[in-house]
Amino acid sequence: MGVRIDVVSLSEPCSACNIIYGFVKEIMEKLKERYSFLEINYIEIKNLRDIYSIEGLEVEKFPAIIINGEQITAGTIPDIKELERIILKGIG
Amino acid sequence: MNSKELLLKAIHNGEVERIPWVPFVGCHSASLIGVSAEDYFKNDRYIVEGATKAFELYKPDGLPVTFDLQVEAEALGCKLIYSATNPPSVVTHPLAEGKRLEDLKIPTEDDGRFPIVLRSVKEIVKRLGDKIAIYGLVTGPFTLALHLKGTDIFYQMMDEPEEVHKLMSFCQKVSMNSARMYIDAGVDVVAIVDPMTSQISPNSFEEFVTPYITPIFAYIKERKRACSLFVCGNATRNIEVMCKCQPDNISIDENVNLEYAKEICHRYGVSVGGNIRLTVTMLFGTPLDNIREAENLMQIGGKKGYILSPGCDIPFNTPPENIKAIASAVHGDVAEFMKQDIKSNLEEINVELPDYKNEKKVILDVITLDSESCAPCQYVVEAVKSAIKGLEDKVEWKEYKIKEKESVARMIKLKVPNIPTICIDGKPVYISIIPSVDELRETIERAIIDKGL
């Protein structure tokens, strides 16, 4: 079973969100190196309609990480170990 | 009292006659002058032009010189990627890539883009410094530590706390020196912008941030400048420990409830700023959404120790009309703004006002944005409903919501400058004021007698 990660950010984030987004991308690169089966999608929101069309997005704080349709973070720097645990659980 | 004096009084937790406002323009001012964010951040002429344009359009009481939390990091060797519409991003962390802390040197006036930023400060102070308060924004020590070390710092805080203390001690010196440079260049307010502290607990904040950030505020105060701590993200649990660091002001974003932050901050004699929603309201909302939000926040913030501002820096493509709408709410000239905003449509609308003098009842026209969504408007409507109890045979009232064009036309015809306003028999009596039920009832009863009813 594959694991799909959606990283949702605003196309024009504020400075703080931009910094967090940078760290999230770095963490995603590290995860991709460790788990080549990961499908990572970066979604940049350009208008309000986009927000409502993203499956699994429940909390509108960005950047958000959604793993297999379940929102894991909202506007925070994730713990890579916690993400690994969720990914490994995802592949059973 | 001019705008600058108003802001400085509010930032020092004083009571003011009008709530001051500070639009945090950084890369947004690049869009105002038609250049890319990258060109703007690299050129003092653009930074100065952008701030001047923002001053002309948005009638602020204070403005940041610019909003760039990467200046110190870049001068310390972090690589940046610049963008056409966003602030630059840090993409390398020297201390995670072999550099030692001992190799890093505290940036001075000659390093990185500091010459550009400091030239901008001096010119903006020269142009606007007698009218409004000028903010110099310094990257806070914890955010700078993250730029230098990357996210490994979170594990190091648990495994090697002494290493984090060494790094924080260095970052304190950098932030303190940036504050010195801004003060020497002439700013009125130094804001220590440390958004990444929202990512840690109050305990971690007290251990790793408090000892390093508190002396920076003491230094700024010693230099007779106002100081603010900006935090973005959900810093709710940290507001109290932030207050204990003794800044004059704390500025929050939409993730923190303003009422809660105000209660804690005022307990410590700290003023509070914030927290207009950047995305839903400013970037994607309408002018009316922005007026509504500004009115609601000003209702909560009050006239003592509160500054209206966005939660963080305004996005590049935020419609200027939205920001002008906020300015109109602040300055009490919503009607004038609405007139200009929808002038072409208004010409087609013909509103007939009643012949108030000869009406058989006292007529109350209540001009609001919408009492269902704008808190001050709701309170005014509730006051009217309570005040006329038992007088229904002699008084008639109606709410006119300016989200409808007909109501804007009526507002203009009645010469109502701002919302919410109660007009009695065609005269604006309570303009942007919520009267007590007793006071309002007394006024209505007087109008009934005057009309001989």
Boltz contact constraints between the chains, C-beta under 6 A:
constraints:
  - contact:
      token1: [A, 12]
      token2: [B, 85]
      max_distance: 6.0
  - contact:
      token1: [A, 12]
      token2: [B, 315]
      max_distance: 6.0
  - contact:
      token1: [A, 12]
      token2: [B, 316]
      max_distance: 6.0
  - contact:
      token1: [A, 12]
      token2: [B, 317]
      max_distance: 6.0
  - contact:
      token1: [A, 14]
      token2: [B, 278]
      max_distance: 6.0
  - contact:
      token1: [A, 14]
      token2: [B, 312]
      max_distance: 6.0
  - contact:
      token1: [A, 14]
      token2: [B, 313]
      max_distance: 6.0
  - contact:
      token1: [A, 15]
      token2: [B, 69]
      max_distance: 6.0
  - contact:
      token1: [A, 15]
      token2: [B, 87]
      max_distance: 6.0
  - contact:
      token1: [A, 15]
      token2: [B, 312]
      max_distance: 6.0
  - contact:
      token1: [A, 15]
      token2: [B, 313]
      max_distance: 6.0
  - contact:
      token1: [A, 16]
      token2: [B, 195]
      max_distance: 6.0
  - contact:
      token1: [A, 16]
      token2: [B, 232]
      max_distance: 6.0
  - contact:
      token1: [A, 16]
      token2: [B, 233]
      max_distance: 6.0
  - contact:
      token1: [A, 16]
      token2: [B, 312]
      max_distance: 6.0
  - contact:
      token1: [A, 18]
      token2: [B, 86]
      max_distance: 6.0
  - contact:
      token1: [A, 18]
      token2: [B, 87]
      max_distance: 6.0
  - contact:
      token1: [A, 18]
      token2: [B, 89]
      max_distance: 6.0
  - contact:
      token1: [A, 22]
      token2: [B, 89]
      max_distance: 6.0
  - contact:
      token1: [A, 23]
      token2: [B, 151]
      max_distance: 6.0
  - contact:
      token1: [A, 48]
      token2: [B, 284]
      max_distance: 6.0
  - contact:
      token1: [A, 75]
      token2: [B, 233]
      max_distance: 6.0
  - contact:
      token1: [A, 77]
      token2: [B, 151]
      max_distance: 6.0
  - contact:
      token1: [A, 77]
      token2: [B, 199]
      max_distance: 6.0
